Amino acid sequence: MPRSPLRKVLKDPVILRDMHNNPDSFRFPQGASLTVTATHWPPHNFFLDASGDGRDGGRMEPGSAIVHGPMEADVGLGPFAQTVARAGVVDFTSSIFSDDRCLVSRKGPKEVDPWSFLLVLAPSVWVSLAAAMVAVLAAVLLLALPSRHRRLPLGPLAATTLFRQLATLLYQAVSWGGVSAWERTVLCGWVLVSLVIGLSYNSHLTSLLAVRRISQPIHTLRDLIDNPRLTLILTPSTMITAAIARSTSGELFEVQGLEAEGRITYHPVESFPEVLQTLVGRGDHVILGSSLVIDQLIAQAFTEKGECDFYKSRQRILPSTHSMVGQKHSPMIHLITHTVTRVVEAGLYDHWLASQVQNYTSCHHSPSTLTVTSSLAINNIWVIQVTPQVTGKPEPYTGDITKVQAGLMSPLL
């Protein structure tokens, strides 16, 4: 026996009361037939389109469509993003998940940071080291003030002391001839500091030279806008394109100008797996899309190649919450909301999503640095090549101070 349409069944007050009072156990006594729309919706008169012009948008990413009534389906599975425009023609269930939009780019090559020698010590240590040098220099000069038998004026004495400090810090030979006892005492404290700092620096630098950094330069819309070699890939007629078109200021408004420069291309979401491997894989294109879709794309690429070659930007734009939809004022919304809430709170939706997409979380926290074992290249030790060695007398004012040799310390010491 054919089942009655849902709209006819919902006219029964007994059924309506039972739906409201017993959402956990409610069942239609005689069943009911209903019309449902999902990602593929023809032949329903249930139009989904971000631009609001009533066209059928075809297959779209989650939350990218706008409900444009009247709605003839009883329930829309979606999930669809909740917006004010959509709320005018449909009712939403409780939220199934939240999403946002971000950029996806290809990671750069594994490379050595040429400034890694500065990263060995924290900025606070560099500042403390400079302060200690000044304190030792000040102590030497203050102790020399009352001495009537000092061999150098204060100016040359300051230059000589500073030169000895630098030479000691750089593990260079220092002659202590002509140095008074009080000056030796102060400088011995500096030798102790230099020894601890130098040994720590050498050991840490050796480890740091084995690190390769993976370049990830695109993390915001500003990075995209300011890089003229990058082209943006969008899906036509989506929430993103509608938001860009409506913008009158800010970064989204600047993104509008990229189209006049020929820096925006449009591709359907079905072609994104191929686009990711070809255009984005070349390094001169980025995709702006749903974080959920991008996670799926990255997971698919990892499944195929076993490498996390792509990364998501840190900036998130256009956040949205996603739900199922139903007819305006339909009692089915209350019933579905009750079930959706239980499913979401139990974590089943996230579990189902992760189980359906292979390697869904494999690249969520991929490292930006790698440790390797390889021979040193010229860019590892470039600072030694471009910095001249200094050898000579630090004080031009006297000839009886033993010559002190000083040069730059090799990071390989």
C-alpha positions as semicolon CSV with decimal commas, in nm:
position;residue;x (nm);y (nm);z (nm)
1;M;0,000;0,000;0,000
2;P;0,148;0,338;-0,099
3;R;0,240;0,567;0,187
4;S;0,081;0,906;0,225
5;P;0,290;1,216;0,151
6;L;0,457;1,369;0,455
7;R;0,265;1,697;0,430
8;K;-0,064;1,509;0,448
9;V;0,048;1,296;0,740
10;L;0,160;1,602;0,936
11;K;-0,195;1,736;0,937
12;D;-0,292;1,471;1,193
13;P;-0,289;1,641;1,540
14;V;-0,222;1,311;1,716
15;I;0,095;1,256;1,516
16;L;0,207;1,615;1,571
17;R;0,159;1,581;1,946
18;D;0,348;1,251;1,957
19;M;0,635;1,401;1,752
20;H;0,669;1,688;1,996
21;N;0,637;1,488;2,319
22;N;0,831;1,175;2,225
23;P;1,109;1,268;1,980
24;D;1,327;0,975;2,099
25;S;1,077;0,702;2,025
26;F;0,848;0,856;1,764
27;R;0,768;0,653;1,454
28;F;0,508;0,725;1,186
29;P;0,229;0,471;1,245
30;Q;0,163;0,410;0,875
31;G;0,489;0,548;0,742
32;A;0,516;0,852;0,517
33;S;0,675;0,944;0,186
34;L;0,887;1,257;0,167
35;T;1,097;1,438;-0,088
36;V;1,463;1,481;0,003
37;T;1,732;1,687;-0,165
38;A;2,103;1,626;-0,126
39;T;2,417;1,727;-0,315
40;H;2,254;1,628;-0,643
41;W;1,906;1,772;-0,646
42;P;1,734;1,760;-0,990
43;P;1,447;1,731;-1,063
44;H;1,331;1,924;-0,752
45;N;1,237;2,291;-0,768
46;F;1,484;2,342;-0,486
47;F;1,732;2,588;-0,624
48;L;2,073;2,627;-0,466
49;D;2,282;2,918;-0,580
50;A;2,524;3,153;-0,406
51;S;2,453;3,450;-0,629
52;G;2,076;3,438;-0,567
53;D;1,979;3,447;-0,933
54;G;1,788;3,117;-0,917
55;R;2,020;2,909;-1,132
56;D;2,091;2,547;-1,050
57;G;2,441;2,553;-0,906
58;G;2,525;2,190;-0,983
59;R;2,743;2,008;-0,735
60;M;2,892;2,245;-0,477
61;E;3,113;2,227;-0,175
62;P;2,939;2,199;0,165
63;G;2,776;2,524;0,266
64;S;2,845;2,696;-0,064
65;A;2,485;2,721;-0,178
66;I;2,205;2,960;-0,094
67;V;1,849;2,833;-0,070
68;H;1,641;3,023;-0,320
69;G;1,268;2,938;-0,275
70;P;1,009;2,829;-0,288
71;M;1,132;2,497;-0,152
72;E;0,937;2,191;-0,269
73;A;1,151;1,924;-0,102
74;D;1,054;1,827;0,252
75;V;1,410;1,798;0,381
76;G;1,749;1,913;0,252
77;L;2,032;1,692;0,377
78;G;2,314;1,934;0,296
79;P;2,469;2,017;0,529
80;F;2,407;2,380;0,430
81;A;2,562;2,690;0,585
82;Q;2,325;2,895;0,797
83;T;2,274;3,245;0,658
84;V;2,013;3,516;0,705
85;A;1,907;3,487;0,341
86;R;1,844;3,115;0,369
87;A;1,664;3,148;0,700
88;G;1,399;3,349;0,517
89;V;1,284;3,050;0,310
90;V;1,377;2,742;0,517
91;D;1,421;2,635;0,880
92;F;1,753;2,495;1,002
93;T;1,817;2,204;1,233
94;S;2,078;2,231;1,505
95;S;2,437;2,264;1,384
96;I;2,608;1,953;1,250
97;F;2,954;2,109;1,215
98;S;3,128;2,444;1,177
99;D;3,348;2,531;0,883
100;D;3,545;2,821;0,740
101;R;3,742;2,908;0,427
102;C;4,118;2,905;0,385
103;L;4,395;2,892;0,126
104;V;4,581;2,580;0,020
105;S;4,930;2,609;-0,130
106;R;5,220;2,383;-0,215
107;K;5,501;2,362;0,035
108;G;5,839;2,495;-0,067
109;P;6,161;2,290;-0,092
110;K;6,350;2,167;0,213
111;E;6,623;2,424;0,267
112;V;6,876;2,539;0,523
113;D;6,805;2,869;0,692
114;P;7,112;3,085;0,609
115;W;7,056;3,284;0,929
116;S;7,040;2,977;1,153
117;F;7,356;3,081;1,336
118;L;7,155;3,364;1,493
119;L;6,881;3,126;1,609
120;V;7,107;2,924;1,838
121;L;7,072;3,174;2,121
122;A;6,743;3,328;2,223
123;P;6,716;3,708;2,189
124;S;6,725;3,741;2,568
125;V;7,063;3,560;2,575
126;W;7,210;3,790;2,310
127;V;7,092;4,093;2,509
128;S;7,231;3,949;2,834
129;L;7,564;3,876;2,665
130;A;7,589;4,234;2,538
131;A;7,498;4,366;2,884
132;A;7,767;4,149;3,043
133;M;8,028;4,285;2,800
134;V;7,933;4,640;2,890
135;A;7,941;4,558;3,263
136;V;8,292;4,408;3,240
137;L;8,417;4,703;3,036
138;A;8,268;4,949;3,284
139;A;8,423;4,761;3,579
140;V;8,769;4,771;3,421
141;L;8,744;5,144;3,352
142;L;8,610;5,225;3,699
143;L;8,890;5,031;3,869
144;A;9,145;5,209;3,651
145;L;9,028;5,560;3,748
146;P;9,211;5,589;4,085
147;S;9,528;5,423;3,954
148;R;9,811;5,664;3,890
149;H;10,032;5,401;3,734
150;R;9,806;5,274;3,460
151;R;9,997;5,229;3,135
152;L;9,720;5,343;2,897
153;P;9,480;5,635;2,885
154;L;9,114;5,546;2,939
155;G;9,034;5,555;2,566
156;P;9,298;5,303;2,455
157;L;9,232;5,098;2,770
158;A;8,864;5,070;2,678
159;A;8,950;4,965;2,320
160;T;9,203;4,708;2,442
161;T;8,962;4,561;2,699
162;L;8,678;4,538;2,446
163;F;8,911;4,371;2,197
164;R;9,016;4,114;2,457
165;Q;8,653;4,045;2,544
166;L;8,566;3,978;2,180
167;A;8,876;3,764;2,128
168;T;8,794;3,555;2,434
169;L;8,432;3,512;2,323
170;L;8,549;3,399;1,977
171;Y;8,800;3,148;2,120
172;Q;9,102;3,348;2,001
173;A;9,443;3,360;2,170
174;V;9,479;3,651;2,410
175;S;9,807;3,767;2,565
176;W;9,778;3,881;2,926
177;G;10,112;4,063;2,932
178;G;10,099;4,402;3,101
179;V;9,759;4,328;3,260
180;S;9,726;4,426;3,623
181;A;9,599;4,185;3,890
182;W;9,264;4,360;3,932
183;E;9,213;4,365;3,555
184;R;9,292;3,993;3,538
185;T;9,034;3,924;3,809
186;V;8,757;4,101;3,620
187;L;8,852;3,948;3,286
188;C;8,864;3,598;3,434
189;G;8,494;3,632;3,512
190;W;8,435;3,718;3,149
191;V;8,641;3,415;3,036
192;L;8,413;3,192;3,243
193;V;8,100;3,342;3,083
194;S;8,252;3,311;2,736
195;L;8,342;2,946;2,795
196;V;7,986;2,849;2,893
197;I;7,826;3,049;2,611
198;G;8,078;2,929;2,351
199;L;8,043;2,559;2,432
200;S;7,665;2,585;2,430
201;Y;7,667;2,775;2,103
202;N;7,895;2,526;1,927
203;S;7,696;2,219;2,029
204;H;7,359;2,373;1,945
205;L;7,480;2,509;1,611
206;T;7,603;2,164;1,508
207;S;7,254;2,028;1,567
208;L;7,088;2,322;1,395
209;L;7,289;2,271;1,076
210;A;7,113;1,934;1,035
211;V;6,770;2,101;1,025
212;R;6,591;2,169;0,696
213;R;6,309;2,420;0,697
214;I;6,010;2,370;0,469
215;S;5,900;2,704;0,327
216;Q;5,531;2,788;0,384
217;P;5,504;3,155;0,280
218;I;5,129;3,191;0,207
219;H;4,921;3,212;0,525
220;T;4,695;3,514;0,470
221;L;4,504;3,687;0,193
222;R;4,758;3,968;0,225
223;D;5,038;3,725;0,135
224;L;4,839;3,625;-0,174
225;I;4,757;3,982;-0,279
226;D;5,116;4,104;-0,241
227;N;5,268;3,818;-0,442
228;P;5,220;3,904;-0,813
229;R;5,325;3,559;-0,934
230;L;5,035;3,383;-0,759
231;T;4,697;3,311;-0,921
232;L;4,386;3,245;-0,712
233;I;4,157;2,951;-0,794
234;L;3,789;2,977;-0,698
235;T;3,475;2,771;-0,750
236;P;3,212;2,976;-0,940
237;S;2,881;3,070;-0,775
238;T;2,970;2,991;-0,414
239;M;2,953;3,166;-0,079
240;I;3,312;3,283;-0,133
241;T;3,251;3,448;-0,470
242;A;2,933;3,610;-0,335
243;A;3,121;3,751;-0,035
244;I;3,400;3,885;-0,259
245;A;3,145;4,048;-0,491
246;R;2,968;4,218;-0,197
247;S;3,286;4,350;-0,035
248;T;3,346;4,725;-0,044
249;S;3,664;4,738;0,165
250;G;3,930;4,523;0,322
251;E;4,125;4,232;0,182
252;L;3,825;4,067;0,014
253;F;3,768;4,391;-0,177
254;E;4,133;4,385;-0,287
255;V;4,083;4,028;-0,406
256;Q;3,825;4,167;-0,651
257;G;4,105;4,360;-0,821
258;L;4,298;4,040;-0,886
259;E;4,046;3,944;-1,155
260;A;4,127;4,259;-1,354
261;E;4,494;4,159;-1,332
262;G;4,413;3,811;-1,464
263;R;4,505;3,650;-1,133
264;I;4,176;3,466;-1,071
265;T;4,061;3,150;-1,248
266;Y;3,745;2,945;-1,189
267;H;3,725;2,568;-1,168
268;P;3,442;2,338;-1,054
269;V;3,503;2,162;-0,727
270;E;3,502;1,825;-0,905
271;S;3,827;1,924;-1,082
272;F;4,007;2,028;-0,761
273;P;4,200;1,699;-0,715
274;E;4,355;1,740;-1,061
275;V;4,399;2,117;-1,018
276;L;4,577;2,059;-0,686
277;Q;4,834;1,828;-0,845
278;T;4,889;2,038;-1,159
279;L;4,835;2,411;-1,110
280;V;4,882;2,432;-0,733
281;G;5,157;2,172;-0,755
282;R;5,359;2,407;-0,978
283;G;5,371;2,658;-0,695
284;D;5,212;2,954;-0,878
285;H;4,844;2,888;-0,792
286;V;4,652;2,869;-0,465
287;I;4,297;2,751;-0,395
288;L;4,055;2,939;-0,170
289;G;3,783;2,704;-0,053
290;S;3,606;2,527;0,230
291;S;3,840;2,392;0,498
292;L;3,651;2,065;0,490
293;V;3,699;2,026;0,114
294;I;4,066;2,127;0,140
295;D;4,125;1,871;0,414
296;Q;3,981;1,606;0,182
297;L;4,202;1,722;-0,107
298;I;4,519;1,715;0,105
299;A;4,424;1,372;0,244
300;Q;4,370;1,237;-0,108
301;A;4,705;1,375;-0,224
302;F;4,876;1,215;0,077
303;T;4,708;0,882;0,004
304;E;4,837;0,889;-0,353
305;K;5,196;1,000;-0,288
306;G;5,261;0,943;0,081
307;E;5,383;1,302;0,130
308;C;5,224;1,611;0,280
309;D;5,308;1,835;-0,015
310;F;5,037;2,093;0,055
311;Y;4,940;2,304;0,354
312;K;4,648;2,517;0,473
313;S;4,685;2,884;0,558
314;R;4,664;2,994;0,921
315;Q;4,413;3,267;0,834
316;R;4,049;3,158;0,833
317;I;3,773;3,365;0,670
318;L;3,396;3,344;0,629
319;P;3,319;3,109;0,920
320;S;2,986;2,929;0,901
321;T;2,784;2,664;1,081
322;H;2,615;2,392;0,880
323;S;2,283;2,216;0,924
324;M;2,011;2,023;0,752
325;V;1,715;2,228;0,627
326;G;1,342;2,174;0,602
327;Q;1,021;2,344;0,506
328;K;0,947;2,667;0,690
329;H;0,766;2,593;1,019
330;S;0,777;2,219;0,954
331;P;0,744;2,004;1,269
332;M;1,004;1,771;1,116
333;I;1,275;2,022;1,210
334;H;1,215;1,964;1,581
335;L;1,229;1,588;1,532
336;I;1,544;1,596;1,320
337;T;1,715;1,848;1,551
338;H;1,673;1,613;1,846
339;T;1,844;1,328;1,656
340;V;2,115;1,550;1,506
341;T;2,206;1,684;1,851
342;R;2,251;1,333;1,990
343;V;2,464;1,226;1,694
344;V;2,690;1,533;1,714
345;E;2,729;1,524;2,092
346;A;2,830;1,158;2,072
347;G;3,103;1,249;1,823
348;L;2,959;1,020;1,559
349;Y;2,959;1,276;1,278
350;D;3,331;1,352;1,316
351;H;3,400;0,979;1,344
352;W;3,203;0,901;1,029
353;L;3,373;1,183;0,840
354;A;3,723;1,071;0,939
355;S;3,644;0,707;0,856
356;Q;3,507;0,795;0,512
357;V;3,813;1,000;0,410
358;Q;4,133;0,798;0,413
359;N;4,425;0,969;0,592
360;Y;4,197;1,258;0,683
361;T;4,416;1,381;0,971
362;S;4,758;1,265;0,846
363;C;4,868;1,614;0,734
364;H;4,690;1,824;0,995
365;H;5,007;1,877;1,195
366;S;5,283;1,802;0,948
367;P;5,620;1,946;1,061
368;S;5,768;2,261;0,909
369;T;6,124;2,144;0,987
370;L;6,304;1,815;0,921
371;T;6,630;1,672;1,056
372;V;6,863;1,522;0,796
373;T;7,215;1,381;0,774
374;S;7,412;1,533;0,487
375;S;7,734;1,712;0,398
376;L;7,762;2,081;0,473
377;A;7,696;2,313;0,180
378;I;7,835;2,660;0,121
379;N;7,513;2,827;0,242
380;N;7,554;2,653;0,579
381;I;7,872;2,844;0,652
382;W;7,836;3,147;0,426
383;V;7,892;3,393;0,710
384;I;8,252;3,269;0,745
385;Q;8,321;3,341;0,380
386;V;8,184;3,695;0,369
387;T;8,322;3,819;0,704
388;P;8,688;3,932;0,690
389;Q;8,942;3,804;0,943
390;V;9,095;4,071;1,166
391;T;9,452;4,033;1,281
392;G;9,662;4,307;1,430
393;K;9,730;4,529;1,727
394;P;9,412;4,649;1,893
395;E;9,577;4,955;2,045
396;P;9,767;5,197;1,820
397;Y;9,881;5,404;2,117
398;T;10,151;5,176;2,258
399;G;10,396;4,922;2,131
400;D;10,462;4,731;2,450
401;I;10,131;4,546;2,466
402;T;10,169;4,195;2,324
403;K;9,996;4,154;1,994
404;V;9,655;3,990;2,023
405;Q;9,521;3,791;1,734
406;A;9,147;3,794;1,680
407;G;8,925;3,650;1,412
408;L;8,583;3,517;1,365
409;M;8,505;3,181;1,516
410;S;8,417;2,904;1,277
411;P;8,077;2,747;1,350
412;L;8,250;2,409;1,315
413;L;8,470;2,456;1,621
